[in-house]
Amino acid sequence: MNTRDQFGNYLLLKKLSEDALGESFRAGRIGKHGLERVVLLRVFNGQGLDGEKLGQRMQVRAAVQQALKSPNLGQGVDLGQVRGVPYAAYDYVSGRSLAQLAEQATKKRSPVPLDHALLMAERIALGLAVAYETRLGDERVLHGCLTPQQVLVSNEGELRVLGFEASTGLREFASHPLLKEAIGRYLAPEALAGQPPSKADDVWSVAAILYELLTGQRLPLAAAGGHVALVDQAVVAADGGNLHPDLANLLKRSLVPREQRIGDVVTWHKTLAKLMFDGQYNPTTFNLAFFMHNLFREEIERETQELELEKTTQIPVQAVAAAAAAAPRAAAAAPSPVRDTPGPVREDTSVLRERYEIEGAKKAPNKGLLIGGGLAAVAVLGLLGWLLLGRGGDSPAAPSPEPAAPVATEAPAPVQPAGPTPEEIQAQIERVVQEKLKSTSTQYEEQLKELQKQLDDAKRAREAAAAPPTTAPVRTAQATPAAPTPAPVVPEPTPEPKPTEAPAQVARATPTPAAPTPAPPTAEPAVRPGDLVEPGPGVLAPRLTKQPALRYPPLAQRMRKEATVVVRVLVDENGRVVQAERAGNEAGFGLDEAAVDFARACGYAPATKNGVKVKMWTDLKVAFTLSGR
């Protein structure tokens, strides 16, 4: 299928990948008023799949989409069939499949570091464990057909497991010759043999994925006795060393026949988490995000540009009409979407813009790319503003050159240097920094360097224009009461200039002042709405005004895990939470993700400085306790 084609009620915006199971697209769901939302559309049209049969299996498991709620699970939006081809739609997150990550790492000869491999396996297992703790009727939710093609790694280092609604049907086709080579090696021997799903099947699959991440080699198809000997010979691709004995033991207890295997994925996750803690590994989503951006730098930059263009995508009139006609039928047959954002056609662009920008704001904080790029840009801006506003202290005045002619009675008008003024360049820098905070593209760093050079040149030109002409030394007794011609001054943020600044300059230049005038205190730049401030005089911190219901993760509740998670929250001038990140030690068991989700949904009265509404970071302690539950 081509992009910009219509697939049912979806407009295909960009083809993201193609694998043995089918194709993935970034797509816009068309409603009666235009594009309602952007989704990750998984179309199961791979060779060897019976679309009609798979679609029937997916409809049986449609309730799974609404039941599974976790940051490590794909958030289901819709599923159905179009002309006999089944599909599943998920909330859109910019990223790549785990299969694409492994392929790109091999292509660029950049093996996955050990910490990254452990983190990804732990997050996959956590998602599977949350699903295992979720019940539909009397049954636990199992995946049963987990492959790297169905794991999404976001550009911000988060992982989401997809495909629960399709796994039962896909499992039936896993032994097909066209599919066995691609996905069969990740499935337990019992699954390939056609046996019913078991809670131990997902243990094999996540272990097979971890083995591939660690070694850079895919497992062969399941052997009768498992892969114990293969694990003993395994070498970590990133450093060439052998597997740690505890890690090797975990894999050997996972890649064996069902009766010898670790019983369920909850136990497997707990074992890996303890191993990571005891082994003093230090995996972070920040470092994983950095690794993703190194692997897919060009693709991520290109996607950023594409998303901007797609915000103004025009929807064919006939597509909107067809979607409007099909809406009543779809409402009766299809599962309810998790979230809906209808609006008139004029609001179409704003809906998409809000979707993408909020997604970026939600993920950026603990992924750290803003630290490497955006905060560096802020540091440059702060330094340049410090220089422009004279915060660097009074540097010694350069000695005046010897006069070549008598003092002119009237100072010439200051010569304005050619090109943009420092104020204009300052405004450009602020715009670039704002763009930098929304994107990790290196093009903004180059712009900042160029603008900084222009600012230095303009500043030197202004200083040269402001310098007095070749004159005799100033006679101080007459200079103070006379009306001096003010030298050009870089404007302060306050609207009214200080009338005593020019005489103060004369006093500093005078070798023997008769009556020195004390320099006025330096005025602090006026705060503007939306400025990012820190605690200090005149600053009132954000005040919590609204709290959502706190979701206690099922896994933590089952494990009787209690903790207090500290979340660092950035509250904007409107009281909205635009960033949230865990600030303290990791609690695990899904508590950290639940705390961050809780913090993002809170409402605040914004911080103020001198009565002006500003942005400010604040800490929020989220306590998880089992008392009264």
LINBELTA-V809621 format. One record per pair of residues at least 6 apart in sequence whose ideal C-beta (glycine too) atoms are under 7 Angstrom apart, sorted by the first residue. I is the first residue (numbers start at 1). GAP is how many residues later the second one is. D is the distance in whole Angstrom. If there is no record, write none. Layout:
# LINBELTA-V809621
i: (I | I)
gap: (GAP | GAP)
d: (D | D)
This chain:
# LINBELTA-V809621
i: (1 | 1 | 1 | 3 | 3 | 3 | 3 | 4 | 4 | 5 | 6 | 7 | 7 | 8 | 8 | 9 | 9 | 9 | 9 | 9 | 10 | 10 | 10 | 10 | 10 | 11 | 11 | 11 | 11 | 11 | 11 | 12 | 12 | 13 | 13 | 13 | 13 | 13 | 13 | 14 | 14 | 14 | 15 | 15 | 16 | 16 | 16 | 17 | 17 | 17 | 19 | 19 | 19 | 20 | 20 | 20 | 20 | 21 | 21 | 21 | 21 | 22 | 22 | 22 | 22 | 22 | 23 | 23 | 24 | 24 | 24 | 25 | 25 | 26 | 26 | 26 | 27 | 27 | 28 | 28 | 28 | 29 | 29 | 29 | 29 | 30 | 30 | 30 | 30 | 31 | 31 | 31 | 32 | 32 | 32 | 32 | 33 | 33 | 33 | 33 | 34 | 34 | 34 | 34 | 35 | 35 | 35 | 35 | 35 | 36 | 36 | 36 | 37 | 37 | 38 | 38 | 38 | 39 | 39 | 39 | 39 | 39 | 40 | 40 | 40 | 41 | 41 | 42 | 42 | 42 | 43 | 43 | 44 | 44 | 44 | 44 | 44 | 45 | 45 | 47 | 48 | 48 | 48 | 48 | 49 | 50 | 51 | 51 | 51 | 52 | 53 | 54 | 54 | 54 | 55 | 55 | 57 | 57 | 58 | 58 | 58 | 58 | 58 | 58 | 61 | 61 | 62 | 62 | 62 | 63 | 64 | 64 | 64 | 64 | 65 | 65 | 65 | 65 | 66 | 66 | 67 | 67 | 67 | 68 | 68 | 68 | 68 | 70 | 70 | 70 | 71 | 71 | 71 | 72 | 72 | 72 | 72 | 72 | 72 | 72 | 73 | 73 | 73 | 73 | 73 | 74 | 74 | 74 | 74 | 74 | 75 | 75 | 75 | 76 | 76 | 76 | 76 | 77 | 77 | 77 | 77 | 77 | 78 | 78 | 78 | 78 | 79 | 79 | 79 | 79 | 79 | 80 | 80 | 88 | 88 | 90 | 91 | 93 | 93 | 93 | 93 | 94 | 94 | 94 | 95 | 95 | 95 | 95 | 96 | 96 | 97 | 97 | 97 | 97 | 98 | 98 | 98 | 98 | 99 | 99 | 101 | 101 | 102 | 102 | 104 | 104 | 105 | 105 | 105 | 106 | 108 | 110 | 111 | 111 | 111 | 112 | 112 | 113 | 114 | 114 | 114 | 115 | 115 | 115 | 115 | 116 | 116 | 116 | 116 | 117 | 117 | 117 | 118 | 118 | 118 | 119 | 119 | 120 | 120 | 120 | 121 | 121 | 121 | 121 | 121 | 122 | 122 | 122 | 122 | 123 | 124 | 124 | 124 | 124 | 124 | 125 | 125 | 125 | 125 | 125 | 126 | 126 | 127 | 127 | 128 | 128 | 128 | 128 | 128 | 129 | 129 | 129 | 129 | 130 | 130 | 130 | 130 | 131 | 131 | 131 | 132 | 132 | 132 | 132 | 132 | 132 | 132 | 133 | 133 | 133 | 134 | 134 | 140 | 141 | 142 | 142 | 142 | 142 | 143 | 143 | 143 | 143 | 144 | 144 | 144 | 144 | 144 | 144 | 144 | 145 | 145 | 145 | 145 | 145 | 145 | 146 | 146 | 146 | 146 | 147 | 147 | 148 | 150 | 150 | 150 | 151 | 151 | 152 | 152 | 152 | 153 | 153 | 154 | 155 | 155 | 155 | 155 | 156 | 156 | 156 | 156 | 156 | 157 | 157 | 157 | 157 | 157 | 157 | 158 | 158 | 171 | 171 | 173 | 174 | 174 | 174 | 174 | 174 | 174 | 175 | 175 | 184 | 184 | 185 | 185 | 185 | 185 | 185 | 186 | 186 | 186 | 187 | 188 | 188 | 188 | 188 | 189 | 189 | 190 | 190 | 190 | 191 | 192 | 198 | 199 | 199 | 200 | 200 | 200 | 200 | 202 | 203 | 203 | 203 | 203 | 203 | 203 | 204 | 204 | 204 | 206 | 206 | 207 | 207 | 207 | 208 | 208 | 210 | 211 | 211 | 211 | 212 | 212 | 214 | 214 | 214 | 215 | 215 | 215 | 215 | 216 | 219 | 226 | 226 | 226 | 227 | 228 | 228 | 231 | 231 | 231 | 231 | 232 | 234 | 235 | 236 | 244 | 246 | 247 | 250 | 250 | 250 | 253 | 253 | 254 | 254 | 254 | 262 | 266 | 273 | 285 | 285 | 286 | 286 | 286 | 289 | 289 | 289 | 290 | 290 | 293 | 293 | 293 | 300 | 301 | 304 | 304 | 307 | 310 | 311 | 311 | 311 | 312 | 341 | 343 | 357 | 360 | 361 | 361 | 362 | 364 | 364 | 365 | 365 | 365 | 366 | 366 | 369 | 370 | 373 | 373 | 373 | 374 | 374 | 377 | 377 | 377 | 377 | 378 | 380 | 380 | 381 | 381 | 381 | 384 | 384 | 384 | 384 | 385 | 386 | 388 | 388 | 388 | 389 | 389 | 397 | 397 | 401 | 403 | 403 | 403 | 404 | 405 | 406 | 407 | 407 | 408 | 408 | 411 | 411 | 412 | 414 | 414 | 414 | 415 | 416 | 417 | 417 | 417 | 417 | 419 | 420 | 420 | 421 | 422 | 422 | 422 | 422 | 422 | 423 | 425 | 425 | 425 | 425 | 428 | 429 | 429 | 432 | 432 | 432 | 432 | 435 | 436 | 462 | 465 | 466 | 466 | 474 | 474 | 474 | 476 | 476 | 476 | 476 | 477 | 479 | 480 | 480 | 480 | 480 | 484 | 484 | 484 | 486 | 487 | 487 | 489 | 489 | 492 | 492 | 493 | 493 | 494 | 494 | 498 | 500 | 503 | 504 | 504 | 504 | 507 | 507 | 507 | 527 | 527 | 527 | 527 | 527 | 528 | 529 | 529 | 529 | 529 | 530 | 530 | 530 | 531 | 531 | 532 | 533 | 533 | 533 | 533 | 533 | 535 | 538 | 538 | 539 | 539 | 540 | 540 | 541 | 541 | 541 | 542 | 542 | 542 | 542 | 542 | 542 | 542 | 543 | 543 | 544 | 544 | 545 | 545 | 545 | 546 | 546 | 547 | 548 | 548 | 548 | 550 | 551 | 551 | 552 | 552 | 553 | 553 | 553 | 553 | 555 | 555 | 556 | 556 | 556 | 556 | 557 | 559 | 560 | 561 | 561 | 562 | 562 | 562 | 563 | 563 | 563 | 564 | 564 | 564 | 565 | 565 | 565 | 565 | 565 | 565 | 565 | 566 | 566 | 566 | 566 | 567 | 567 | 567 | 567 | 567 | 567 | 567 | 567 | 567 | 568 | 568 | 568 | 568 | 569 | 569 | 569 | 569 | 569 | 569 | 570 | 570 | 570 | 570 | 571 | 571 | 571 | 571 | 571 | 571 | 571 | 572 | 572 | 572 | 573 | 573 | 573 | 573 | 574 | 575 | 575 | 575 | 575 | 577 | 577 | 577 | 580 | 580 | 580 | 581 | 582 | 582 | 582 | 583 | 586 | 591 | 595 | 598 | 599 | 599 | 602 | 606 | 607 | 607 | 608)
gap: (6 | 11 | 22 | 9 | 10 | 11 | 12 | 7 | 8 | 7 | 313 | 36 | 75 | 72 | 74 | 20 | 21 | 314 | 317 | 321 | 17 | 18 | 19 | 20 | 31 | 16 | 17 | 19 | 24 | 304 | 308 | 13 | 15 | 12 | 13 | 14 | 15 | 297 | 300 | 11 | 12 | 292 | 8 | 10 | 8 | 9 | 10 | 7 | 80 | 83 | 80 | 130 | 163 | 26 | 159 | 162 | 163 | 23 | 25 | 128 | 149 | 20 | 21 | 22 | 23 | 24 | 20 | 22 | 16 | 17 | 18 | 16 | 18 | 12 | 14 | 66 | 12 | 14 | 7 | 10 | 285 | 6 | 7 | 8 | 10 | 285 | 289 | 290 | 293 | 292 | 296 | 311 | 288 | 291 | 292 | 295 | 309 | 310 | 311 | 312 | 281 | 286 | 311 | 314 | 278 | 280 | 313 | 316 | 317 | 304 | 305 | 306 | 304 | 318 | 54 | 314 | 317 | 38 | 50 | 51 | 52 | 53 | 49 | 50 | 52 | 46 | 48 | 45 | 46 | 120 | 42 | 44 | 7 | 10 | 42 | 43 | 122 | 6 | 40 | 131 | 125 | 128 | 130 | 131 | 124 | 123 | 33 | 34 | 35 | 32 | 116 | 32 | 112 | 115 | 26 | 31 | 111 | 112 | 21 | 28 | 30 | 107 | 108 | 111 | 104 | 107 | 17 | 103 | 273 | 73 | 72 | 77 | 100 | 101 | 11 | 14 | 100 | 270 | 10 | 269 | 67 | 69 | 74 | 63 | 66 | 73 | 96 | 57 | 60 | 520 | 87 | 522 | 526 | 51 | 54 | 55 | 58 | 87 | 88 | 89 | 54 | 57 | 58 | 87 | 88 | 16 | 78 | 86 | 87 | 88 | 15 | 16 | 263 | 12 | 14 | 89 | 262 | 12 | 13 | 14 | 260 | 261 | 11 | 256 | 257 | 259 | 8 | 9 | 10 | 86 | 256 | 7 | 254 | 77 | 78 | 72 | 247 | 59 | 61 | 67 | 266 | 60 | 61 | 209 | 57 | 58 | 59 | 60 | 57 | 200 | 51 | 52 | 54 | 55 | 50 | 53 | 55 | 111 | 49 | 50 | 52 | 194 | 46 | 110 | 191 | 192 | 6 | 7 | 190 | 110 | 187 | 185 | 105 | 126 | 127 | 101 | 126 | 125 | 100 | 122 | 124 | 166 | 167 | 168 | 172 | 167 | 171 | 172 | 175 | 93 | 96 | 97 | 158 | 163 | 165 | 164 | 169 | 33 | 39 | 93 | 85 | 88 | 89 | 92 | 151 | 147 | 150 | 151 | 154 | 36 | 27 | 35 | 37 | 82 | 85 | 81 | 140 | 143 | 144 | 147 | 143 | 464 | 33 | 34 | 15 | 33 | 74 | 78 | 137 | 136 | 137 | 140 | 426 | 423 | 424 | 425 | 460 | 10 | 12 | 33 | 8 | 9 | 10 | 67 | 132 | 133 | 134 | 421 | 422 | 425 | 7 | 420 | 59 | 23 | 55 | 57 | 59 | 60 | 18 | 21 | 24 | 59 | 23 | 24 | 27 | 47 | 53 | 57 | 58 | 18 | 22 | 25 | 26 | 29 | 42 | 40 | 56 | 59 | 60 | 36 | 39 | 61 | 11 | 12 | 13 | 8 | 10 | 7 | 8 | 10 | 6 | 139 | 209 | 134 | 137 | 138 | 145 | 129 | 133 | 207 | 208 | 211 | 128 | 129 | 131 | 132 | 135 | 210 | 127 | 205 | 20 | 26 | 6 | 6 | 9 | 10 | 13 | 17 | 18 | 9 | 17 | 8 | 37 | 23 | 33 | 34 | 35 | 36 | 19 | 22 | 23 | 18 | 13 | 16 | 34 | 70 | 33 | 68 | 8 | 11 | 68 | 10 | 30 | 60 | 64 | 65 | 58 | 61 | 63 | 64 | 63 | 51 | 58 | 59 | 61 | 62 | 65 | 50 | 51 | 57 | 59 | 62 | 44 | 47 | 48 | 11 | 47 | 41 | 8 | 23 | 40 | 6 | 7 | 22 | 23 | 29 | 19 | 20 | 21 | 22 | 21 | 8 | 29 | 30 | 31 | 28 | 24 | 28 | 17 | 20 | 21 | 24 | 16 | 9 | 7 | 7 | 35 | 29 | 28 | 21 | 22 | 25 | 8 | 9 | 7 | 8 | 14 | 6 | 289 | 315 | 81 | 82 | 80 | 81 | 82 | 78 | 79 | 80 | 78 | 79 | 7 | 76 | 147 | 140 | 140 | 135 | 137 | 49 | 42 | 38 | 41 | 42 | 37 | 10 | 8 | 81 | 78 | 217 | 218 | 238 | 6 | 215 | 214 | 215 | 216 | 215 | 216 | 71 | 67 | 63 | 67 | 72 | 62 | 63 | 56 | 59 | 67 | 71 | 55 | 68 | 72 | 48 | 49 | 52 | 42 | 45 | 68 | 71 | 41 | 6 | 34 | 38 | 102 | 103 | 136 | 111 | 112 | 69 | 67 | 68 | 69 | 66 | 65 | 66 | 64 | 65 | 61 | 63 | 57 | 74 | 57 | 51 | 52 | 74 | 50 | 49 | 41 | 44 | 45 | 48 | 39 | 34 | 38 | 37 | 33 | 36 | 37 | 40 | 68 | 68 | 26 | 29 | 30 | 33 | 23 | 19 | 22 | 12 | 15 | 16 | 19 | 9 | 8 | 26 | 23 | 21 | 22 | 32 | 35 | 36 | 34 | 36 | 37 | 38 | 37 | 27 | 23 | 26 | 35 | 37 | 18 | 19 | 22 | 16 | 15 | 18 | 8 | 12 | 31 | 33 | 32 | 33 | 29 | 32 | 22 | 20 | 14 | 13 | 15 | 16 | 6 | 9 | 10 | 6 | 82 | 83 | 85 | 87 | 84 | 44 | 83 | 84 | 85 | 43 | 84 | 85 | 83 | 84 | 83 | 6 | 74 | 76 | 81 | 83 | 6 | 71 | 72 | 68 | 70 | 67 | 68 | 66 | 75 | 77 | 29 | 62 | 63 | 64 | 65 | 74 | 76 | 61 | 62 | 58 | 60 | 58 | 59 | 60 | 56 | 57 | 55 | 50 | 53 | 54 | 48 | 43 | 46 | 72 | 77 | 36 | 37 | 38 | 41 | 34 | 35 | 33 | 34 | 35 | 68 | 69 | 30 | 66 | 28 | 30 | 62 | 63 | 64 | 24 | 28 | 61 | 57 | 58 | 59 | 17 | 19 | 22 | 26 | 27 | 30 | 57 | 17 | 18 | 53 | 55 | 13 | 14 | 15 | 16 | 28 | 29 | 32 | 53 | 55 | 13 | 15 | 49 | 51 | 8 | 11 | 30 | 48 | 49 | 51 | 8 | 9 | 45 | 47 | 6 | 33 | 35 | 36 | 44 | 45 | 47 | 6 | 34 | 43 | 33 | 40 | 41 | 42 | 32 | 28 | 29 | 30 | 31 | 22 | 23 | 25 | 16 | 19 | 20 | 15 | 10 | 13 | 14 | 36 | 6 | 33 | 27 | 24 | 21 | 23 | 18 | 7 | 7 | 9 | 6)
d: (6 | 6 | 7 | 5 | 6 | 6 | 6 | 7 | 6 | 5 | 5 | 7 | 6 | 7 | 4 | 6 | 5 | 5 | 6 | 7 | 4 | 7 | 6 | 7 | 6 | 6 | 5 | 6 | 7 | 7 | 7 | 5 | 5 | 7 | 5 | 6 | 6 | 5 | 7 | 7 | 4 | 6 | 6 | 6 | 4 | 6 | 6 | 5 | 6 | 6 | 6 | 5 | 7 | 5 | 5 | 4 | 6 | 6 | 5 | 6 | 7 | 7 | 5 | 4 | 4 | 4 | 5 | 6 | 7 | 7 | 5 | 4 | 7 | 7 | 7 | 6 | 6 | 4 | 4 | 5 | 7 | 7 | 5 | 5 | 6 | 6 | 6 | 6 | 4 | 6 | 7 | 6 | 7 | 6 | 3 | 6 | 6 | 6 | 5 | 6 | 5 | 6 | 4 | 4 | 7 | 6 | 5 | 7 | 6 | 7 | 6 | 6 | 5 | 6 | 5 | 6 | 6 | 5 | 4 | 6 | 7 | 5 | 7 | 5 | 5 | 6 | 5 | 6 | 5 | 7 | 6 | 5 | 7 | 6 | 5 | 7 | 6 | 7 | 5 | 5 | 6 | 4 | 4 | 5 | 6 | 7 | 5 | 5 | 6 | 6 | 7 | 5 | 7 | 4 | 4 | 4 | 5 | 3 | 6 | 5 | 7 | 5 | 5 | 6 | 5 | 6 | 6 | 6 | 5 | 6 | 7 | 6 | 5 | 5 | 3 | 7 | 6 | 6 | 7 | 6 | 6 | 6 | 7 | 6 | 6 | 7 | 6 | 6 | 4 | 7 | 7 | 4 | 7 | 5 | 5 | 3 | 7 | 6 | 6 | 6 | 5 | 7 | 6 | 6 | 5 | 4 | 7 | 5 | 7 | 4 | 6 | 4 | 6 | 7 | 6 | 7 | 7 | 4 | 6 | 6 | 5 | 6 | 4 | 6 | 7 | 6 | 7 | 5 | 7 | 6 | 7 | 6 | 6 | 6 | 6 | 6 | 7 | 7 | 5 | 7 | 7 | 6 | 5 | 6 | 5 | 5 | 4 | 5 | 6 | 6 | 6 | 5 | 6 | 6 | 4 | 4 | 6 | 7 | 4 | 5 | 5 | 7 | 6 | 6 | 5 | 7 | 6 | 5 | 6 | 6 | 6 | 7 | 5 | 4 | 4 | 5 | 7 | 5 | 7 | 6 | 6 | 5 | 6 | 4 | 7 | 6 | 7 | 5 | 6 | 6 | 4 | 5 | 6 | 6 | 6 | 3 | 6 | 7 | 6 | 6 | 6 | 7 | 4 | 7 | 6 | 7 | 5 | 6 | 7 | 4 | 6 | 6 | 6 | 5 | 7 | 5 | 6 | 6 | 4 | 6 | 6 | 6 | 7 | 4 | 6 | 6 | 5 | 7 | 4 | 5 | 5 | 5 | 5 | 7 | 6 | 6 | 6 | 4 | 7 | 7 | 5 | 7 | 7 | 7 | 6 | 6 | 6 | 4 | 6 | 6 | 5 | 7 | 7 | 6 | 5 | 6 | 7 | 6 | 7 | 6 | 5 | 5 | 5 | 6 | 5 | 7 | 4 | 5 | 7 | 7 | 4 | 5 | 4 | 7 | 7 | 7 | 6 | 4 | 7 | 5 | 5 | 6 | 7 | 5 | 4 | 6 | 6 | 7 | 5 | 6 | 6 | 7 | 7 | 7 | 6 | 7 | 6 | 7 | 5 | 4 | 7 | 4 | 4 | 7 | 4 | 4 | 6 | 5 | 6 | 7 | 6 | 7 | 6 | 7 | 6 | 5 | 6 | 6 | 6 | 7 | 5 | 6 | 6 | 7 | 6 | 5 | 7 | 5 | 5 | 5 | 7 | 6 | 5 | 4 | 7 | 7 | 4 | 7 | 6 | 7 | 6 | 6 | 7 | 6 | 7 | 4 | 5 | 5 | 6 | 7 | 5 | 5 | 6 | 5 | 7 | 6 | 5 | 6 | 6 | 7 | 7 | 7 | 5 | 3 | 5 | 5 | 7 | 7 | 6 | 7 | 6 | 5 | 7 | 6 | 7 | 7 | 5 | 6 | 7 | 5 | 4 | 6 | 5 | 4 | 6 | 4 | 5 | 7 | 5 | 5 | 5 | 7 | 7 | 5 | 6 | 6 | 7 | 5 | 6 | 6 | 6 | 7 | 7 | 5 | 6 | 6 | 7 | 5 | 7 | 6 | 6 | 5 | 7 | 6 | 3 | 4 | 6 | 6 | 7 | 7 | 6 | 6 | 6 | 7 | 5 | 5 | 6 | 5 | 7 | 5 | 5 | 5 | 6 | 5 | 6 | 7 | 6 | 5 | 6 | 6 | 5 | 6 | 4 | 6 | 4 | 4 | 6 | 5 | 6 | 6 | 6 | 7 | 5 | 5 | 5 | 4 | 7 | 6 | 6 | 6 | 6 | 5 | 7 | 5 | 7 | 6 | 6 | 6 | 7 | 6 | 6 | 6 | 5 | 7 | 6 | 6 | 6 | 6 | 5 | 6 | 5 | 5 | 7 | 7 | 5 | 5 | 6 | 7 | 7 | 4 | 7 | 5 | 6 | 5 | 5 | 7 | 6 | 3 | 6 | 6 | 6 | 7 | 6 | 6 | 6 | 5 | 6 | 6 | 6 | 7 | 6 | 5 | 5 | 6 | 6 | 7 | 5 | 6 | 5 | 6 | 7 | 6 | 4 | 6 | 6 | 4 | 4 | 6 | 6 | 6 | 4 | 7 | 5 | 6 | 5 | 5 | 6 | 7 | 7 | 7 | 5 | 7 | 6 | 4 | 7 | 7 | 7 | 6 | 6 | 7 | 4 | 4 | 6 | 5 | 6 | 5 | 6 | 6 | 5 | 7 | 6 | 5 | 5 | 7 | 5 | 6 | 5 | 6 | 7 | 5 | 6 | 5 | 7 | 5 | 7 | 6 | 5 | 7 | 5 | 6 | 7 | 5 | 5 | 6 | 7 | 5 | 5 | 7 | 5 | 6 | 5 | 6 | 6 | 6 | 4 | 4 | 7 | 6 | 5 | 6 | 5 | 6 | 4 | 6 | 6 | 5 | 6 | 5 | 6 | 3 | 6 | 6 | 4 | 7 | 5 | 5 | 7 | 6 | 7 | 6 | 3 | 6 | 5 | 5 | 5 | 4 | 6 | 5 | 7 | 7 | 6 | 6 | 5 | 7 | 6 | 5 | 6 | 4 | 5 | 5 | 6 | 7 | 5 | 6 | 7 | 5 | 6 | 6 | 4 | 5 | 4 | 4 | 6 | 6 | 6 | 7 | 6 | 6 | 5 | 6 | 4 | 5 | 6 | 5 | 4 | 6 | 6 | 5 | 5 | 5 | 7 | 6 | 5 | 5 | 4 | 6 | 5 | 6 | 5 | 6 | 6 | 7 | 6 | 6 | 5 | 7 | 5 | 5 | 4 | 6 | 6 | 6 | 6 | 5 | 6 | 5 | 6 | 5 | 6 | 5 | 4 | 5 | 7 | 5 | 7 | 6 | 6 | 6 | 6 | 4 | 6 | 5 | 7 | 7 | 5 | 5 | 4 | 6)
